[in-house]
Amino acid sequence: EGEKEVAKRRKLDEIDYTRASIRGLQPGAIFLGVQQSGRATYEVEVQLQNVDLDKAFLCGYLKISGLTDEFPELTTYFEGEIVG
């Protein structure tokens, strides 16, 4: 293989990796996890509503459980910029 072919293959590999790493960023995707604050931990759920990769934008809802007695489940809307 010549240098141009190797460079082209590397570029394609990078593109494939990038596509694979952002594949989960799509409307309707749900991510479950835990947020830790000091000694307390809270279950969280993130549901993406809109993802625009061309504009590096996403938005959705963050639901957190067990934060306070008054609001055992709290949902907030967020907007974010995709970086990296």
Secondary structure, 3 states (H helix, E strand, C coil): CCHHHHHHHHHHHHHHHHHHHHCCCCCCCEEEEEEEECCEEEEEEEEEEEEECCCCEEEEEEEEECCCCCCCEEEEEEEEECCC
